[in-house]
Amino acid sequence: QVQLVESGGGLVQAGGSLRLSCAASGRIFFINRMGWYRQAPGKHRELVAQITSGGSTNYADFVKGRFTISADNAKNTVYLQMNSLKPEDTAVYYCNVQRTIRPYDNWGQGTQVTVSS
């Protein structure tokens, strides 16, 4: 199994910034993609951003220009820098790690991000 420990969530005012971190441990080999999803109350979980083992990134349209995903492969850690936060960014943010072998999909426990207006 892959263990994922997230940190960095919290309460921030609109326009503020937060940085999420997710450290992976355990069976961390064959990782090909790390990323962040979020789920707001009453809504489906949605992709926020992903980064491949080669460094390619992918962002949801609603965070482009505001959020930046990065990874430290030596530390098996992925980060999400969130700037210009909006109240609609309020959600539980989940770290996700995808591998090329089972278990393919691995999830963190989630960290709450609340943006006040």
C-alpha positions in Angstrom: 0.0 0.0 0.0 0.9 3.6 -0.4 0.5 5.9 2.5 -0.3 9.5 1.8 -0.1 12.2 4.5 -1.5 15.6 3.6 -1.0 18.9 5.3 -1.5 22.6 4.8 -5.2 23.1 4.7 -7.0 25.6 6.8 -9.1 28.8 6.8 -8.1 31.7 4.7 -9.8 34.9 3.5 -10.7 35.4 -0.2 -7.6 36.5 -2.1 -5.3 34.7 0.2 -2.9 31.7 -0.3 -2.4 28.3 1.0 0.1 25.6 0.2 -0.9 21.9 0.5 1.7 19.1 0.8 1.3 15.4 0.4 4.1 13.0 1.4 4.0 9.5 0.0 5.5 6.5 1.7 5.3 2.7 1.6 5.1 1.1 -1.8 6.0 4.2 -3.7 7.6 2.6 -6.7 6.0 2.6 -10.1 4.4 6.0 -9.5 3.6 7.7 -12.7 1.3 10.5 -11.6 0.5 12.5 -8.5 -2.2 15.1 -8.1 -4.9 16.8 -6.2 -8.7 16.4 -6.3 -11.3 18.3 -4.3 -14.8 17.6 -3.2 -17.2 20.3 -2.0 -20.4 19.4 0.0 -23.0 18.0 -2.3 -20.7 17.8 -5.3 -18.7 15.1 -7.0 -14.9 14.8 -6.5 -13.1 16.7 -9.2 -9.6 17.0 -10.5 -7.7 20.1 -9.6 -4.2 19.4 -10.9 -1.8 16.6 -11.8 1.9 16.2 -12.4 3.5 13.2 -14.1 6.8 11.5 -13.2 8.3 13.4 -16.1 7.1 16.7 -14.8 4.2 17.4 -17.2 1.3 19.2 -15.5 -2.4 19.4 -16.1 -4.8 21.8 -14.5 -8.6 22.2 -14.2 -9.8 25.3 -16.0 -11.1 26.8 -12.8 -7.6 26.9 -11.2 -5.4 27.9 -14.2 -3.3 30.9 -13.4 -4.0 30.6 -9.7 -2.8 27.2 -8.5 0.6 25.6 -9.2 1.4 21.9 -8.7 5.0 20.8 -8.1 6.8 17.7 -6.9 9.9 16.8 -5.1 10.7 13.3 -6.4 13.5 12.8 -3.9 11.1 13.4 -1.0 8.1 11.7 -2.8 6.1 14.8 -2.0 3.7 16.7 -4.1 2.7 20.3 -3.4 -0.2 22.5 -4.4 0.4 26.3 -4.2 -3.0 28.0 -4.1 -3.1 31.7 -4.7 -6.0 34.2 -5.2 -8.3 31.8 -3.4 -12.1 32.2 -3.8 -14.9 31.1 -1.6 -15.9 28.5 -4.3 -12.5 26.9 -3.7 -13.8 25.7 -0.4 -13.7 21.9 -0.3 -11.9 18.9 1.0 -8.7 18.5 -1.0 -7.4 14.9 -1.6 -4.0 13.8 -2.6 -4.0 11.1 -5.3 -1.1 8.9 -6.4 -1.4 6.7 -9.5 0.8 3.7 -10.1 1.4 1.4 -13.1 0.8 -1.6 -10.9 -1.8 -2.5 -8.3 -3.0 -0.7 -6.3 -3.3 1.7 -9.2 -5.2 4.5 -7.4 -4.2 5.7 -4.0 -5.8 8.4 -1.9 -5.0 10.5 1.1 -7.4 11.2 3.9 -8.2 14.7 2.7 -7.5 18.2 4.1 -10.1 20.9 4.5 -9.7 24.2 2.8 -12.1 26.9 3.7 -12.1 30.3 2.0 -14.2 33.0 3.6 -15.6 36.0 1.7 
